[in-house]
Amino acid sequence: MQNINRISISNTTMSMLCVMFGPQGWADLPDVLLCSIMVLLGSSRDLLAFIATCPSWRAAFMSMKPALDMIFPPVIFRNCADQTSPAGCNTGNTWELIDLAYPSTPLRRLSLPNILDTMEILKCSYGHAIFSSGRSHVIMDVLTGTTVAAPPCPSIQLCYRTFVSPEASPDSYLFVSSPHCLYAWRVGSPSWLHRDFLNAHLIHEMVSFKGRVIARIQQKLYIVHLAPELHVEVLRVACSDNIDPSKLSRKLVVCEDMLLLLGGNEKAFSIDFSTKPAKYVRVADGGLSKWAFFFGEKPIGQPRLLVNPERIGLKGGQVYQLDQNGRVFSYPADGEQDGEWVPEPCFVTINAHFACSTTSYASWV
């Protein structure tokens, strides 16, 4: 992953850059300059405006998105439900992107295309919402509203579905599992890949880690290979004598160069890939204090992270849980939860705002 902290224009003035790269249109600005501009943006609203400027600026954003996701706070993607619409129907519904600092003024309102009227939203994953109806799936980039429809899935018995965007690949994939088979659709391709996989219907989650797609089924992890053909192999991870394997059914979280297992009332674990086989190790006390983690009540893909959350008034080492009504709760990321969740004081404004409005779906993006 590119280290955006090393990209700076502090030693190079704008005039010098203009001399270096010559007179060009806004769409032709070099990526190094665009990356420098993105790092200096002050809010999610500014970032959305940057993305909407032109296709080349959006492409520069996409190339830096994994790193930018950790320095820009997440926003909330939510449905303002129309009470006259039947359950699972989007007709008449408005979708909004909500800035944590200004919940009463949406960053953007999205009007969904008619194709989504009868579809149900399943989850948000890697900044994309997955809508489904039967064998049909549509993926929407929630920052731009751009949609793309997948060809009908070959199976009618569909279980787990997620969208994954591997860091080392220019391609993104929609994964769908059915009893004993895993399907993968590369966005833009005319057909699905598939592989027989005995326990595919039991997949809990899939994440991209260092260019590899990792799937979890209870305490077992698997590597999903996309080339030269789709296939699945067991990722063998040893468990030390003082770790109870039953405690490893956690949420997979990619945190910079670490693959973590978080959740439950136990300490957090990471996977040490420097040994063969890899092994689970407990995260030291305070080892997660650099990050805040943003989980949703409904299943999502890779949870959002934020580096040094104190700069916006949040705490490191905390999970900020968003329920389906859009309210935010918090608890320690190391799993030491004390009783019931309590509303997060830092989000009193957003909790109050959502208490006065109706929503049928809310997710961090």
C-alpha positions in Angstrom: 0.0 0.0 0.0 1.3 3.4 -0.9 2.3 5.5 2.1 0.4 8.7 1.7 2.2 10.2 4.7 5.2 10.4 2.5 3.5 12.3 -0.2 3.8 16.0 0.4 3.9 19.2 -1.5 5.5 21.1 1.4 8.9 21.3 -0.5 7.4 21.9 -3.9 5.3 25.0 -4.5 2.3 24.9 -6.9 4.1 27.2 -9.3 7.1 24.9 -9.4 4.8 22.0 -10.2 3.2 24.0 -13.0 6.7 24.6 -14.5 7.7 21.0 -14.1 4.6 19.6 -15.8 3.7 22.4 -18.2 0.3 24.0 -18.9 -2.3 21.3 -18.8 -6.1 21.0 -18.3 -7.5 20.1 -14.8 -8.2 16.6 -16.1 -4.5 16.2 -17.1 -2.9 17.0 -13.7 -0.3 14.3 -12.7 -1.3 11.7 -10.2 1.5 12.8 -7.8 -0.1 16.2 -7.6 -3.6 14.9 -7.2 -2.5 12.6 -4.4 -0.9 15.5 -2.6 -4.1 17.5 -2.9 -6.2 14.6 -1.5 -4.1 14.4 1.6 -4.6 18.0 2.3 -8.4 18.0 2.0 -10.1 18.9 5.2 -13.4 17.0 5.2 -15.4 14.2 3.6 -17.4 16.8 1.8 -14.2 18.1 0.1 -13.2 14.6 -0.8 -16.6 13.9 -2.5 -16.3 17.2 -4.4 -12.8 16.1 -5.6 -14.1 12.7 -6.7 -16.9 14.3 -8.7 -14.6 16.7 -10.6 -13.8 14.5 -13.5 -13.0 10.8 -14.4 -9.2 11.2 -14.1 -9.5 12.7 -10.6 -11.9 9.9 -9.6 -9.3 7.3 -10.9 -6.6 9.0 -8.8 -8.9 8.7 -5.8 -9.5 5.0 -6.5 -5.8 4.3 -6.7 -5.3 5.8 -3.3 -8.6 4.7 -1.7 -7.2 2.0 0.7 -4.8 4.6 2.3 -7.3 7.4 2.2 -9.9 5.3 4.0 -7.7 5.3 7.1 -7.3 9.1 7.3 -10.8 10.2 6.4 -13.6 9.4 8.8 -16.2 7.1 7.5 -19.6 8.4 6.4 -23.0 6.7 6.9 -24.9 5.3 4.0 -28.6 5.0 4.9 -32.0 4.6 3.6 -34.7 7.2 4.4 -37.6 4.7 4.2 -40.8 5.6 2.6 -43.5 4.2 5.0 -45.8 3.5 2.0 -43.3 1.2 0.3 -43.6 -2.6 1.0 -40.7 -4.3 2.9 -37.7 -5.0 0.6 -38.8 -2.4 -1.9 -36.9 0.8 -2.7 -39.6 2.6 -4.6 -39.9 6.1 -3.2 -37.0 5.7 -0.9 -34.1 8.2 -0.7 -30.6 7.2 0.1 -28.2 9.5 1.8 -24.5 9.9 2.7 -24.3 11.4 6.1 -21.2 13.3 7.5 -20.7 12.5 11.2 -20.1 16.2 11.9 -23.2 17.5 10.2 -25.9 14.8 10.2 -28.8 17.1 9.4 -27.2 18.2 6.1 -26.5 15.1 3.9 -23.3 15.1 1.9 -25.3 13.6 -1.0 -28.8 12.3 -1.8 -28.9 9.4 -4.2 -31.9 8.5 -6.4 -31.7 4.9 -7.3 -32.3 3.7 -10.8 -35.5 1.8 -11.5 -33.7 -1.5 -11.7 -33.3 -1.4 -7.9 -36.9 -0.7 -7.1 -37.7 -4.3 -6.3 -34.3 -5.3 -5.0 -33.1 -5.7 -1.4 -29.9 -4.2 -0.1 -27.7 -7.0 1.4 -24.6 -5.2 2.6 -22.0 -2.6 1.9 -18.5 -3.8 1.2 -15.4 -1.9 0.1 -17.5 1.2 -0.5 -20.1 -0.6 -2.6 -23.7 -1.6 -1.9 -24.9 -5.0 -3.0 -28.6 -5.2 -4.1 -30.2 -8.5 -4.9 -33.4 -10.1 -6.1 -33.3 -13.8 -6.8 -30.3 -14.6 -9.1 -29.9 -10.9 -10.1 -27.3 -8.6 -8.4 -26.5 -4.9 -8.9 -23.5 -3.3 -7.3 -23.5 0.5 -6.6 -20.6 2.7 -5.7 -22.1 4.6 -2.8 -19.8 7.7 -3.3 -20.8 8.3 -6.9 -24.1 6.4 -7.3 -22.7 4.5 -10.3 -24.3 1.0 -10.7 -23.3 -2.1 -12.6 -25.4 -5.2 -13.0 -24.0 -8.7 -12.9 -25.2 -11.5 -15.3 -27.7 -13.8 -13.6 -26.0 -16.1 -11.1 -26.0 -19.7 -12.3 -27.4 -20.9 -8.9 -30.8 -20.2 -7.4 -29.8 -21.3 -3.9 -27.8 -18.4 -2.8 -26.2 -18.0 0.6 -23.3 -15.7 1.3 -22.6 -12.6 -0.9 -19.9 -10.0 -0.8 -17.9 -7.6 -2.9 -14.1 -7.6 -2.6 -11.6 -5.3 -4.2 -8.1 -6.8 -3.9 -5.3 -4.2 -3.4 -2.9 -5.7 -5.8 -5.5 -6.2 -8.6 -7.1 -3.7 -11.0 -10.2 -5.9 -10.8 -13.0 -6.2 -8.3 -15.2 -9.3 -7.6 -18.6 -10.2 -6.5 -18.6 -13.5 -4.6 -21.7 -15.6 -4.1 -21.9 -18.9 -2.4 -24.5 -21.7 -2.7 -24.5 -25.2 -1.1 -21.2 -26.7 -2.1 -20.2 -24.1 -4.7 -18.4 -20.8 -4.8 -19.1 -18.3 -7.6 -17.0 -15.2 -8.5 -17.9 -12.5 -11.0 -15.2 -10.1 -12.1 -16.9 -6.8 -12.6 -17.3 -6.1 -16.3 -16.9 -9.7 -17.4 -19.7 -11.6 -19.2 -19.8 -14.7 -17.0 -19.2 -16.2 -13.6 -16.3 -18.3 -12.4 -17.2 -21.2 -10.2 -15.5 -23.9 -8.1 -17.0 -26.8 -6.1 -16.4 -26.1 -2.4 -18.1 -28.4 0.1 -18.8 -25.8 2.8 -19.2 -22.7 0.6 -22.7 -22.0 2.1 -21.1 -21.7 5.5 -18.8 -18.8 4.6 -19.1 -16.0 7.2 -16.9 -13.3 5.6 -14.2 -12.6 3.0 -11.6 -9.9 3.0 -8.6 -8.8 0.9 -5.3 -9.0 2.6 -2.0 -8.2 0.8 -3.5 -9.1 -2.6 -5.0 -12.3 -1.4 -8.7 -13.0 -0.7 -9.2 -14.7 2.7 -12.5 -16.4 3.6 -13.6 -17.6 7.1 -15.8 -20.5 8.0 -16.1 -20.6 11.8 -12.5 -21.2 13.1 -11.1 -22.1 9.7 -9.5 -19.8 7.2 -9.2 -20.3 3.4 -7.3 -18.6 0.6 -9.4 -18.0 -2.5 -7.2 -17.9 -5.6 -8.5 -16.0 -8.6 -5.9 -16.9 -11.2 -5.1 -18.8 -13.2 -8.5 -20.3 -12.2 -10.8 -20.0 -9.3 -9.8 -22.4 -6.5 -9.8 -22.6 -2.7 -7.1 -23.9 -0.3 -7.0 -24.1 3.5 -4.9 -21.5 5.2 -3.2 -23.4 8.0 -2.9 -21.4 11.2 -1.5 -23.0 14.3 -2.9 -22.3 17.7 -0.6 -22.0 20.8 -1.3 -24.0 23.9 -2.8 -21.1 25.8 -5.3 -20.1 23.1 -8.8 -21.7 23.0 -9.7 -22.4 19.3 -13.3 -21.9 20.1 -12.5 -18.2 20.7 -11.4 -17.7 17.2 -14.8 -17.2 15.5 -14.4 -13.5 15.2 -14.7 -10.8 12.7 -11.7 -10.6 10.2 -10.3 -7.1 10.1 -7.4 -6.0 7.8 -5.5 -3.4 9.7 -2.6 -2.1 7.7 -0.1 -5.0 7.6 -2.0 -7.1 10.2 -4.9 -9.5 9.8 -6.9 -9.3 13.0 -9.7 -11.3 14.6 -11.9 -8.9 16.7 -15.2 -9.3 18.6 -16.6 -11.2 21.5 -15.6 -10.9 25.1 -12.0 -12.0 24.6 -8.7 -10.4 23.7 -8.0 -9.5 20.1 -5.9 -11.9 18.0 -3.6 -11.3 15.0 -2.1 -13.8 12.6 1.7 -14.1 12.4 2.5 -15.0 8.8 6.3 -15.1 9.4 6.1 -18.7 10.6 5.1 -21.9 8.7 2.4 -22.6 9.4 1.2 -19.2 10.4 0.0 -18.8 14.0 -2.5 -16.9 16.1 -1.0 -14.5 18.6 -2.8 -12.3 21.2 -2.6 -8.6 20.6 -0.7 -6.9 23.4 -2.6 -4.5 25.7 -2.8 -1.1 24.0 -1.7 -2.7 20.7 -4.8 -1.3 18.9 -4.8 2.2 20.4 -3.7 3.7 17.1 -7.0 2.9 15.3 -10.7 3.2 15.7 -12.9 0.4 14.1 -16.3 1.0 12.6 -18.6 -2.0 12.6 -22.2 -2.4 11.4 -25.0 -4.4 12.9 -25.7 -6.0 9.5 -22.9 -8.0 7.8 -20.5 -5.8 5.9 -17.2 -6.4 4.1 -14.0 -5.1 5.4 -14.9 -2.8 8.4 -13.7 0.9 8.1 -10.7 2.0 10.2 -9.4 5.4 11.1 -5.8 6.2 12.1 -5.3 8.5 15.0 -9.0 9.0 15.7 -8.2 11.5 18.5 -7.9 14.2 15.9 -11.7 14.2 15.4 -12.5 13.6 19.1 -12.8 9.8 19.0 -10.8 7.2 21.0 -8.2 4.7 19.7 -8.7 1.1 20.5 -12.5 1.4 20.3 -15.2 -0.2 18.1 -17.9 2.2 17.0 -20.9 0.0 16.3 -23.7 1.3 14.0 -27.1 -0.3 14.6 -29.8 -0.6 11.8 -31.5 2.6 13.0 -28.3 4.6 12.6 -27.4 5.0 16.2 -23.7 4.7 17.3 -22.5 2.7 20.3 -18.9 2.0 21.4 -17.0 -0.7 23.2 -13.3 -1.7 23.5 -11.8 -3.4 20.4 -10.0 -5.9 22.7 -13.3 -7.4 23.5 -13.6 -6.5 27.1 -17.2 -5.3 27.0 -18.9 -4.3 30.2 -22.6 -5.3 30.0 -24.9 -3.6 27.5 -23.8 -1.1 24.9 -24.4 2.5 25.7 -24.8 5.3 23.2 -21.4 6.9 22.3 -21.3 10.4 23.8 -19.2 11.7 20.9 -22.1 10.9 18.6 -24.9 12.5 20.6 -25.8 14.8 17.7 -26.1 12.1 15.1 -27.9 9.7 17.5 -30.5 12.5 18.2 -30.9 13.2 14.5 -31.5 9.6 13.6 -33.9 9.2 16.5 -36.2 11.6 14.7 -36.0 10.0 11.3 -36.9 6.6 9.9 -34.4 4.3 8.3 -34.5 0.6 7.3 -30.7 0.3 6.6 -27.6 2.1 7.7 -23.9 1.2 7.2 -20.5 2.8 7.5 -18.7 3.4 4.2 
